[in-house]
Amino acid sequence: MDKVLIDTSIWIEFFRKKDPYFEVVRNLIEKDNVCCIGLIYAELLQGAKAEKELSTLRDFMHVFDFIPESAALWEKAGLISYELRRKGKEISLSDCFIASSAVSYSASLFTLDKHFQTIKKHMDLRLYIQ
């Protein structure tokens, strides 16, 4: 199985232990199929409610494969954002970066955010379906 980039929206449901997301993510972790990017990691740290959550999140750096960030990846995100805006679609640069990261790493993206469906129509983004 390919790697799965888990978006912040899914991690939030996982940490709240809400099914089906908790069980699906747990299985992906057990099978070593999860990857991460710095942006999602930072969003999770930003949203931590207490030191205990921060401690758990700091383990991400040692547990999951991180997709390498590069100028070319940021360029790809900027260009897809540009293309979408020209077509009247307002999608955040951070979401374009998340999608570009998944595509560059040949990973599927597991998300609850519907706007990734829009991005998918404009690039070869694979969405993870449980």
Sequence and secondary structure as in RCSB ss.txt:
>XXXX:A:sequence
MDKVLIDTSIWIEFFRKKDPYFEVVRNLIEKDNVCCIGLIYAELLQGAKAEKELSTLRDFMHVFDFIPESAALWE
KAGLISYELRRKGKEISLSDCFIASSAVSYSASLFTLDKHFQTIKKHMDLRLYIQ
>XXXX:A:secstr
   EEE HHHHHHHHTT TTHHHHHHHHHHTT EEE HHHHHHHHHT  SHHHHHHHHTHHHHSEE    HHHHH
HHHHHHHHHHHTT    HHHHHHHHHHHHTT EEE   THHHHHHTTS  EE   
